[in-house]
Amino acid sequence: MTYRFKIMSEESDSFRRDIEINPDDSFLTLRDAILSCVSFSKDEINTFFICDDDWKRINEVAMEDFGTSSDKDLWLMSDTSIAELIEDEGQKLEFIFDGFTERSFIMELKEIITGKNLKQPVCVCSEGKAPLQHVDMDEFEKNLAQKAADISRELDIDFYGDSEFNEDELGEGFDDLKF
């Protein structure tokens, strides 16, 4: 049996990689296959998150045990086979490739191929240019500030400054406030 994962980036609409891998392979083998097919260094600490259908993080599969206390199980990439946590087509994952900025690839198990076993993982689809493994921190902070400003403007439009705002609706105790 072989799993085919589709890998995408929120940073580039044209980027896509498909990797086929045996479900008995470890998450560390999957990590190495991903990094190889995008020509990233394997010197970084990376993390997988198993996600629900709404991309909410459920389980973390870490490279190392950093001794953090948690009420959740600790899954290590080198000790955990993919099949232990991934069983169904459509399962979503997030792969953090830049832990400092939490930049990631989003992944989905697109297909389970029965009757096929691989000697090693293989990239079967390579489209578009991968995002840079590391970004300039000044540029990253600038983009982050711009996104925060965009969200703030969106919230202001949706919730504040409504032409139907009426100070009298605030009720008692707000008379001393200046608007």
Order of alpha helices (4+ residues) and beta strands (2+ residues): beta-beta-alpha-beta-beta-beta-alpha-beta-beta-beta-alpha
